[in-house]
């Protein structure tokens, strides 16, 4: 009597198992890549927003202590008299928002800037100040600016608008 015992899997069963395993592996690999891409994109947006928040906070604080607002240089600079006196200026060469400050109750706005408000990997595409009702001795000034963050895993460009007003003046 001959017994025909089969041990192991047939070639067809092994191939089907490998195809199913490979399909599952590809699905999870793609899901992981999409998740990492979304995380990187979110991180770039977060970087842009953090820079904008810093600029907007400093600009808002300026309105709280300002006594005079003057839009200068083709609407790309703002001179602020107050305590402290401040100067915001768009630098087209370095694509940055430059800033200067002089403290003291009887100060005059600085003629030059001393620092850049945006980090090196964030460029300022545009900056525009609009005074109301006029550019010099304005009662309120709107700032519109556009930022681009460039990180190793992506770029993000966003525009922002904020307004400061002389408080009770």
C-alpha positions in Angstrom: 0.0 0.0 0.0 1.3 3.3 -1.0 0.5 6.4 1.0 0.6 9.7 -0.7 1.0 12.2 2.2 1.4 15.8 1.2 3.5 17.9 3.4 3.9 21.8 3.1 2.2 24.1 0.7 1.8 24.0 -3.0 3.5 26.5 -5.2 0.1 28.1 -6.0 -0.7 28.5 -2.3 2.7 30.2 -1.6 2.2 32.6 -4.5 -1.3 33.6 -3.4 -0.1 34.2 0.2 2.8 36.3 -1.0 0.5 38.4 -3.2 -1.8 39.0 -0.3 1.1 39.9 2.0 2.6 42.2 -0.6 -0.7 44.0 -1.2 -1.1 44.6 2.6 2.5 45.8 2.8 2.0 48.3 0.0 -1.2 49.6 1.5 0.4 50.3 4.9 3.5 51.7 3.2 1.5 54.2 1.2 -0.6 55.1 4.3 2.6 55.8 6.2 4.0 58.0 3.4 0.8 60.0 3.2 0.8 60.5 7.0 4.4 61.7 6.9 3.6 64.1 4.0 0.7 65.5 5.9 2.8 66.0 9.0 5.5 67.8 7.0 3.0 70.0 5.3 1.4 70.9 8.6 4.8 71.7 10.1 5.6 74.2 7.2 2.2 75.9 7.7 2.8 76.1 11.4 6.2 77.7 10.8 4.6 80.4 8.6 1.9 81.0 11.2 4.4 81.3 14.1 6.4 84.0 12.2 3.2 85.9 11.3 2.0 85.7 14.9 5.2 87.2 16.1 5.0 90.1 13.6 1.3 90.7 14.3 1.8 90.7 18.1 4.6 93.2 17.9 2.6 95.4 15.6 -0.4 95.2 17.9 1.6 96.2 20.9 2.8 99.2 18.9 -0.8 100.4 18.6 -1.2 100.4 22.4 1.6 102.8 23.0 1.6 104.9 19.8 0.9 108.6 19.8 1.6 109.2 16.1 1.6 106.9 13.0 3.3 107.9 9.7 3.4 105.7 6.6 6.6 106.4 4.7 8.5 105.3 1.6 5.8 104.3 -0.9 3.8 102.5 1.8 6.6 100.1 2.7 7.6 101.7 6.0 5.8 102.8 9.1 7.2 105.3 11.6 5.7 105.2 15.1 6.0 107.9 17.7 5.2 106.7 21.3 7.0 104.9 24.1 8.8 103.1 22.6 9.2 104.7 19.2 9.4 102.1 16.4 10.2 101.7 12.7 8.9 98.9 10.5 10.4 98.7 7.0 10.2 96.2 4.1 13.6 95.3 2.8 13.1 94.2 -0.8 16.8 93.2 -1.1 16.7 90.6 1.7 12.9 90.1 1.5 12.5 90.8 5.2 10.6 93.0 7.6 13.3 95.1 9.4 12.6 96.7 12.7 14.1 99.4 14.9 13.1 100.6 18.4 14.1 103.5 20.6 12.8 103.6 24.2 11.9 106.7 26.2 9.0 109.0 26.7 10.3 111.8 24.4 11.9 109.6 21.7 11.8 110.1 18.0 11.4 107.1 15.7 14.7 105.6 14.7 16.1 106.3 11.3 17.5 102.8 10.9 16.4 99.3 11.8 18.4 97.0 14.1 16.8 93.6 13.6 14.9 91.4 11.1 11.5 90.1 12.3 11.4 87.0 10.1 13.8 84.0 10.4 16.2 83.2 7.5 14.0 80.5 6.1 10.9 82.8 5.8 10.8 85.4 3.1 8.5 88.4 3.0 7.1 88.6 -0.5 5.3 91.9 0.1 4.6 94.4 2.8 2.2 97.4 2.5 1.0 99.9 5.0 -2.2 102.0 4.4 -2.9 104.9 6.7 -6.5 106.2 7.4 -7.6 108.9 6.9 -4.1 109.8 5.4 -0.6 108.5 5.4 1.0 111.0 7.7 -0.4 111.4 11.2 -2.8 108.6 10.5 -5.4 107.4 13.1 -5.1 103.8 12.0 -2.7 101.9 9.8 -3.5 98.6 8.1 -0.5 96.2 7.4 -0.8 93.6 4.7 2.0 91.2 4.2 2.8 87.9 2.5 5.2 85.2 3.9 6.8 82.1 2.3 8.3 79.5 4.6 10.9 77.2 3.0 11.8 74.1 4.9 13.6 71.0 3.6 10.3 69.2 3.2 8.2 71.9 1.6 7.1 75.5 1.2 4.1 77.5 2.3 2.9 80.9 1.2 0.2 82.9 3.1 -1.0 86.4 3.3 -1.9 88.3 6.5 -3.7 91.6 7.3 -3.9 93.4 10.6 -4.7 97.0 11.7 -3.5 99.1 14.5 -5.3 102.3 15.7 -4.3 105.1 18.1 -6.0 104.2 21.3 -8.3 107.0 22.5 -6.3 109.6 20.7 
